[in-house]
Amino acid sequence: MIIGVPKEIKPDENRVSLPPDKVEVLVTDGHKVLVESGAGQGSRFSDDNYLYGAGATIVSDPAEIYGSAELIVKVKEPQPSEFELIQDGQTVFTYLHLAAELDLLDCMLKKNVTGIAYETVEDNKGRLGLLHPMSEIAGRLVSQVSARLLTNIESGVGKLLSGVPGSGNCSAFIIGGGTVGLNAAMALMGAGADVTVADINLDRIRDIDTLTKGQVKTIYPTPAALAEKISHSEVVVGAVLVPGAKAPKIVSRDMVKDMMPGGVIIDVAIDQGGCVEDIKPTSHQNPTYIQDDVIHYAVTNMPGIVGHTASISLSNATLPYVRSIASSGLQKAVTTDSSLAKGVNTLNGHITHPALAESLSMTFQDLEEMLS
């Protein structure tokens, strides 16, 4: 199979979908891998690393990659300038976030693209194996981002997360106790903040309590409990996830208004539309804006700022699926692997993920019936 690795063009996106060592595996398997020149630059992988170290074919024009490859492997969702490059019937394997990317969804449906979304590949225990590595990184970055935004130079409250003897530490409230929430909690706790996590899954908050030996507090997120914690927290983190669907709006504008001036709200769920009412997506170049005297951070590709770590971590998880699709073909790979099947969001002009269809009030087509 011919596999294409385009350069990521989303602003401040430094990741590459397949580092040289993963490309070498695919080439050894007998596949041809087209890598756009400069695709690995942000992750500190040179064209020579791909050409001489991995056996890839370096291509200067992304149109040639899209025009030749049967399988496109990316990191972030195709950007508008890439829509016209995508070929009819092509397979695109990447983070798609289609519930929040309606123009992309329209393009993929019209072009009969098989869209396999990393974020909805799910095993029989409900684990999101391809979302997990980037959620780990985003969660851990929350502590670094919070520490910076709390400073006076960023118009924050002027506090250290940890405080110092005689001066109290900051309170951080995390909504959602999944992979992002857990990693954010551990990082913030390690930085010395007073951390509370809210989640509707009681087993999950019990696990967090056990894992942290009670150092991270846990609550059940009733509206009253949320409002009370938000009003007393210097840092609020939105880490809510409904696989394939838009994030529910958990934090109202009135709750944000009750935060202390100079407080920080970080909406990691922004990829799926955000869990904070009226929040606007931001970028690494312009990561924040101030509304209601609160600093809003809603960067849609947080892990993109640590390209090397993120590229290795992501490709460790995606490579087995890429090998399966390339070696067995799409239909066999999907029909023999239920977790990969759950990643298929679009096929032959239809939405094939029920949560995506439901969140957009669109028609759902059963994947198994389409492939039978």
C-alpha positions in Angstrom: 0.0 0.0 0.0 1.1 3.6 -0.6 0.9 5.6 2.7 1.1 9.4 2.8 2.5 11.5 5.6 1.8 15.2 4.9 3.3 18.0 6.9 1.0 19.3 9.5 -0.2 22.9 8.7 -2.4 23.7 11.7 -0.8 26.8 13.4 2.0 25.8 15.9 1.6 22.1 15.2 5.0 20.5 15.6 3.9 16.8 15.6 4.4 14.4 12.8 2.2 11.3 12.4 4.9 8.8 11.8 8.5 9.3 13.0 11.3 7.7 11.0 11.5 4.5 13.1 7.8 3.9 12.4 8.2 4.6 8.7 11.1 2.1 8.6 8.7 -0.6 10.0 6.2 0.1 7.2 8.8 0.1 4.5 10.2 -3.2 5.8 6.6 -4.6 5.6 6.8 -3.9 1.9 4.8 -0.6 1.8 5.8 2.7 0.1 5.7 5.7 2.4 5.6 9.2 1.0 6.7 11.8 3.4 6.3 15.5 2.7 9.6 17.4 2.9 9.8 19.1 6.3 7.1 17.0 7.9 9.3 16.0 10.8 11.1 19.3 11.3 9.0 20.4 14.3 9.7 17.1 16.0 13.4 17.3 15.2 13.4 14.6 12.5 15.1 15.6 9.3 14.3 14.6 5.7 17.6 12.6 5.7 16.3 10.7 8.8 13.4 9.6 6.7 15.2 9.1 3.4 18.4 7.3 4.4 17.4 6.0 7.9 13.9 4.8 7.1 13.6 4.3 3.3 10.8 6.8 2.8 10.2 8.7 -0.4 10.5 12.5 0.2 7.9 14.5 -1.7 7.9 18.3 -1.9 4.3 18.9 -3.0 1.5 17.8 -0.7 -0.8 17.4 -3.7 1.5 14.6 -4.9 1.0 12.8 -1.6 -2.7 13.1 -1.5 -2.9 12.3 -5.2 -0.8 9.1 -4.8 -1.5 7.6 -1.4 -4.3 5.2 -0.6 -4.0 5.9 3.1 -3.2 9.4 4.6 -1.9 9.3 8.1 -2.0 12.7 9.9 -2.0 14.1 13.4 -4.6 16.9 13.3 -7.8 17.2 11.2 -7.3 18.4 7.6 -7.3 22.1 7.4 -9.5 24.0 4.8 -6.6 24.4 2.3 -6.3 20.6 2.4 -9.9 19.8 1.6 -9.4 20.1 -2.2 -6.3 17.8 -2.0 -8.3 14.9 -0.4 -9.2 12.3 -3.1 -12.5 10.6 -3.6 -12.6 7.4 -1.7 -9.4 8.0 0.2 -8.8 6.8 3.7 -7.7 9.4 6.2 -6.5 8.2 9.6 -6.0 11.1 12.1 -7.7 13.1 14.9 -10.9 14.3 13.2 -13.2 15.9 15.9 -15.9 16.0 13.3 -18.6 17.0 15.8 -16.9 20.4 15.9 -15.6 20.4 12.3 -18.7 20.6 10.1 -17.0 21.9 7.0 -14.5 19.0 7.1 -17.4 16.6 7.7 -19.2 17.9 4.7 -16.1 17.5 2.6 -15.5 13.9 3.7 -19.1 12.9 3.1 -19.2 14.5 -0.4 -15.9 12.8 -1.4 -16.8 9.4 0.1 -13.8 9.5 2.4 -13.2 6.8 4.9 -12.5 8.9 8.0 -11.0 7.0 10.9 -10.7 9.1 14.0 -8.0 8.4 16.5 -10.2 9.8 19.2 -13.0 7.2 18.8 -10.9 4.1 18.4 -12.2 2.2 21.5 -11.5 -1.3 22.9 -14.1 -3.5 24.5 -13.3 -2.1 27.9 -14.1 1.5 26.8 -10.4 2.6 26.6 -9.6 5.2 24.0 -6.1 3.9 23.1 -5.2 6.5 20.5 -6.6 9.5 22.5 -4.8 8.3 25.7 -1.2 9.4 24.8 -2.2 12.9 23.8 -4.6 13.2 26.8 -1.7 12.3 29.0 0.5 15.1 27.5 -2.3 17.7 27.5 -3.1 16.9 31.2 0.5 17.2 32.2 0.9 20.5 30.3 -2.0 21.9 32.3 0.3 22.4 35.3 2.9 24.3 33.2 0.3 26.4 31.5 -1.4 27.3 34.8 1.8 28.2 36.5 2.6 30.7 33.7 -0.9 32.2 33.4 -1.2 32.8 37.1 1.7 35.3 37.0 1.2 39.0 37.0 2.8 39.4 33.5 -0.1 37.3 32.1 -2.6 39.4 34.1 -3.1 36.5 36.5 -3.7 36.6 40.3 0.0 36.7 40.9 0.3 33.5 42.8 2.5 30.4 42.8 0.6 27.2 42.4 2.5 25.9 45.5 2.6 29.1 47.5 5.5 29.4 50.0 5.6 29.0 53.8 3.3 31.6 55.2 1.5 32.2 51.9 -1.2 29.8 50.8 -1.2 27.7 47.6 -3.6 27.8 44.7 -6.8 25.8 44.4 -7.3 23.9 41.2 -10.6 22.4 40.2 -10.7 19.8 37.4 -14.0 18.8 35.8 -13.6 15.3 34.4 -11.5 12.5 35.9 -10.5 10.7 32.7 -6.9 10.6 31.3 -6.6 14.4 30.9 -8.1 15.0 34.4 -6.0 12.4 36.1 -2.8 13.6 34.6 -3.6 17.2 35.2 -4.4 16.4 38.8 -1.2 14.5 39.4 0.9 17.3 37.8 -0.9 20.1 39.7 -0.6 18.1 42.9 3.1 17.6 42.3 3.4 21.4 41.7 1.9 22.0 45.2 -1.6 23.1 44.3 -4.7 22.1 46.3 -6.5 19.9 43.8 -10.2 18.7 43.5 -11.6 16.5 40.7 -15.2 16.2 39.8 -16.6 13.3 37.8 -20.0 11.6 37.4 -18.3 8.2 37.4 -18.1 7.1 41.1 -15.6 4.3 40.3 -13.3 6.8 38.6 -13.3 9.2 41.5 -12.7 6.3 43.9 -9.7 5.3 41.8 -8.3 8.8 41.9 -8.8 9.0 45.7 -7.0 5.6 46.1 -4.2 6.5 43.6 -3.4 9.8 45.3 -4.0 8.5 48.8 -6.6 11.2 49.4 -4.3 14.1 48.5 -6.6 14.9 45.5 -10.1 15.7 46.7 -13.1 14.4 44.7 -16.7 15.5 44.4 -19.8 14.5 42.4 -20.6 17.3 39.9 -24.0 18.6 40.8 -24.6 22.2 39.4 -24.4 23.6 43.0 -21.2 21.7 43.7 -19.6 22.9 40.5 -20.6 26.5 41.1 -19.2 26.5 44.6 -15.9 25.0 43.6 -15.4 27.2 40.6 -16.0 30.4 42.6 -13.2 29.4 45.0 -10.6 28.2 42.6 -7.8 30.1 41.0 -7.5 27.4 38.2 -10.4 25.6 36.6 -9.8 22.8 34.0 -12.4 21.5 31.6 -11.5 17.8 30.9 -14.9 16.5 29.8 -15.2 13.9 27.1 -18.1 12.2 25.3 -16.3 10.0 22.6 -17.3 11.2 19.1 -19.8 13.8 20.3 -19.7 17.5 21.2 -18.5 18.2 24.7 -21.4 19.1 27.0 -21.5 22.7 28.2 -20.8 22.1 31.9 -19.4 25.5 33.0 -21.9 28.3 32.5 -21.0 31.9 31.8 -22.4 32.8 35.3 -20.1 30.3 36.9 -17.1 31.9 35.1 -18.2 35.4 36.2 -18.1 34.2 39.9 -14.4 33.3 39.6 -11.9 35.5 41.2 -10.4 38.2 38.9 -7.2 36.9 37.4 -8.3 33.3 37.7 -7.5 30.9 34.9 -9.8 28.5 33.0 -8.3 25.9 30.7 -10.7 24.1 28.4 -8.9 21.0 27.2 -12.2 19.8 25.7 -12.1 22.6 23.1 -11.3 20.1 20.3 -14.8 18.8 20.7 -16.3 22.3 21.1 -15.4 23.0 24.7 -17.2 22.4 27.9 -17.3 26.1 28.9 -20.2 28.2 27.6 -19.2 30.6 24.8 -15.5 29.7 25.0 -13.6 30.5 21.8 -10.7 28.4 20.4 -7.2 29.9 20.7 -3.8 29.0 19.4 -0.3 28.7 20.8 0.6 32.0 19.2 -2.4 33.7 20.9 -3.3 31.2 23.6 -5.5 33.4 25.8 -8.1 36.1 26.0 -9.7 37.8 29.0 -13.4 37.8 29.6 -15.2 38.6 32.8 -11.8 39.3 34.3 -10.9 35.6 33.9 -8.1 34.3 31.6 -9.4 31.8 29.1 -7.0 29.3 27.5 -8.5 27.1 24.8 -5.7 25.9 22.5 -7.0 23.2 20.3 -3.7 21.3 19.9 -2.0 21.5 23.3 0.5 18.6 22.7 1.7 20.3 19.4 4.0 22.4 21.5 6.1 19.4 22.5 6.3 17.8 19.1 9.1 15.3 19.7 7.6 13.7 22.8 4.1 13.8 21.3 5.0 12.3 17.9 6.8 9.4 19.5 4.0 8.7 22.0 1.2 9.0 19.4 2.9 6.8 16.8 3.6 4.1 19.4 -0.1 3.7 19.7 -1.2 4.2 16.0 1.4 2.1 14.3 -0.3 -1.3 14.9 -3.4 0.0 13.3 -1.6 1.6 10.3 0.2 -1.8 9.7 -3.1 -3.6 9.9 -4.8 -1.3 7.4 -1.8 -1.3 5.0 -1.3 -5.1 5.1 -4.9 -6.4 5.3 -6.8 -3.7 3.5 -9.4 -1.5 5.1 -12.3 -3.8 5.0 -10.5 -6.8 6.6 -8.8 -4.6 9.1 -12.0 -3.1 10.3 -14.1 -6.3 10.3 -11.5 -8.2 12.3 -10.8 -5.4 14.8 -13.8 -4.0 16.7 -11.8 -1.2 18.2 -10.7 0.1 14.8 -14.2 -0.2 13.6 -15.4 2.2 16.3 -12.8 4.7 14.8 -14.6 4.8 11.5 -16.6 8.0 11.5 -17.5 8.2 7.8 -17.6 5.7 4.9 -19.0 6.0 1.4 -20.7 9.3 2.1 -22.4 8.2 5.4 -21.8 8.9 9.1 -21.0 5.6 10.7 -20.4 6.7 14.3 -23.6 6.8 16.3 -22.5 9.5 18.8 -21.3 11.8 16.0 -24.6 11.4 14.2 -26.7 11.9 17.3 -24.8 15.0 18.4 -25.4 16.7 15.0 -28.9 15.3 14.6 -27.8 13.6 11.3 -28.6 10.2 9.9 -26.5 7.2 11.1 -25.5 4.3 8.9 -24.5 1.0 10.6 -20.9 0.2 9.6 -21.3 -3.6 9.9 -24.3 -3.5 7.6 -22.4 -1.4 5.1 -19.4 -3.8 5.0 -21.4 -7.0 5.0 
